[in-house]
Amino acid sequence: MPAPDKTTLNRWRQDIRFNALLREHTLTYTTTWGIFSPESIDAGTQLLLDYMEVPADADCLDIGCGYGPIGMTLAKLAPQGQTLMVDKDFMAVEYANKNCALNGINNAKAMLSNGLQHVPEGMKFDIIVSNLPAKASKEQHYLFLFDSLARLKPGGRFYVVTINGLREFMARTMKEVFGDYDKLKQGKVYTVAVSEKR
């Protein structure tokens, strides 16, 4: 591939904007290069959202929110609840908040946090969701699971989508941490699973 010219470079510096339909809600997303899946909603996110049950009054947490498609959809599905989105990338947080404002979503916000490390201690959730990065370490996966268990309300659910290569590891660790595991859908590339806090 030849080196891009100035016109191409300037175009790449502009925000990317697209619309997407998720769970019967069409939202507009503004993204940029360097954030995960900047030109379209990735298949793992779509699969995860298709298999989640979200009560209208649920308080939700989206771990690793990127520019916000999961958290914003949660906020739409749970208009009587509050949704918190967290990401360790400050650009993702900036774009997630920008996208909430762009779509008039007032019951969701994004903040900088490494997993749940910076989420205020008293906050509890009915639903915690993550499109877990395949490159996350085993230690980080365990932290996500144990911290999520601690922050879920009784009867709360932890939903996750992972690549199929992590399917058996997630089944084993979710059973270990929650004492509960249910595979909701296994596609060609991704698996969606849920654990409930008893």
N, C-alpha and C positions, 0 to 999 in steps of 0.2 A: 504494500500500500504506500503510495507516495505521500510525502509530508503535506498536511493540509495547508491551504492558502489562508490569507488573512480573513477573507470573507467567511470561510468555513469555521475558523477559530472564533470569530465574533459570534457566529450563530450558536456555537457550542456553549458560549458564555451566557447566552440568554436562557431564561427559565423555560422549562418544558411544561406544556399544559395539555391535559387531556381529560375527557370525561369517562367514567366507568359506572356500570350498573352492578351493584352488590346488594343482595338481599332486598330487591325491589326499590332500592334507593339509588338514583343517579346523582353522583357528586362530581365536582370538578377538582382536579388535583394539579397543583403546581409543584414541580420537582426540579432537580438539577443533577448534573453528573456528579458521581461520588456517593450518592445515596442509593441504596439497594433498589433495583428494578425501576429506574427512573422514567421509562417510557410507557409502561403498562403495569397493570396489577399482575403479580406473579401467580402461577398456578397453585402454589401451596396456600397462599392467602385466600384465594377463591374457594379452594376445597375446605379449608378450615371454617370459613364463614358459613358455608352451606350446611355444615353439620352441627352448629352450635345452637343450643336453646338458651334464649336470653329473655328473662322476664322484663316487663315494661318498667319496673321500678328498680332494676338491678344496678348496684354500684360496681363498676368494672375497672379493670386494670389491664392495659396492653403493654407487655414487656418487649422492648426492642421495636418501637412503633414505626421507625422510618418516617416517611412523610405523612403517615396517619390513616391509611385505608382501613385497617382493622378497628382502631379506636374510634374513628369517626362513624363507622357502620354500627359499632356497639352503642354509641351515643344516640344514633337514630332509632335503633331497636329498643333502647331503654330510655325514653324521653323523660321519665320521672326519676331516673337515677343520675348519678354523676360518673363520668368516665375520666380516668387519669391515664395518660400515655407517657411512657418513659423510654428514653434512649440514651446511650452513652455518647452519641455523636451530636455535637451542638448544632450542626447544620440540619440534621433530621428534626430536632426539637423545634428549630426556627420554622422549618417548612410545615411541620404538623400544626403548629399554632397559626401560621399563615393560612393554611387550608381550612381550619375550623372557622376562622374569620371570613374567608372567602365564601363558605357555604352557610354562613349564619348559624353555626352550631355553637350554642352557648353553654351546653352541659358537658363539655369536654375541654381539657387543656393538656399540654405536654410540658414535661420538665426533664431536666438533665439528671440522669441517675444511671449508675452501673448496676443493672438488675434492680433489686429493691433497696439497694444500699442507702439511697437518699430520700426514699419515700417517708414522709412523716410517720412516726412510730404508731400513733393512735389510729391510723387509717386502716379500715377493714373492708373487704370486698366480697361480693356475691359471686363474681366471675373474674377469673384471671386467665389471660390468653397470651400465647406466645407462638410466633412463627420462629422456632428456635434455629439459630444459625448453625449450619453443619460444622463450621470450623470452631465452635465454642469447645472449650476443654471439658473433660469429665468433671473436674472440680467446679466449673461454672454451672454445668447442668445440675449438679447436686445442690449448689447454692440457690439456683432458681427454684428448685422443687421444695427444699426445706423452708426457704423464705416465703414462698407462696402458701405453703401449708399453714405457716404461722399467721399469715395475713388474711386468710379466708375466714368468713363467718361460718358457723356450723351449717352443714348442708351446701356450702359453696363449692363451686366446681372449677377445676383447672383444666383448660383445653390447650392442646398443643398440636402443631403440625411439624413433622420432621421428614427428611428424606428417608426412603425405605431402608437405607443402610444403617440408620440409627434405630430402626423399629424395635428390635429385640432388646437393645440397651434401654430404651425408654420404657418398654413394658416391664422390664425387671426393676428399674430404679423407681418408677411410679408406684409399683406394688410395694416396694421396700419402704418408700417414704410415706405414702398415703394409705397403704394397706388395701388399695382399691385401684383397678385399672380396667378400662373398657375401650377396645379398639372400635372406633365408629366407622372408619372407612379406610381401606387400603387401595390406592390408585396405582398407576404404573410407576410413579416417581415418589409420591408422598403418602404418608399415613397420618390420619387424624385420630387422636385419642383423648380420653377424658379421665380424670380422677376426681372423686368427691370426698370432701372432708366430713368424716362421720362424727 
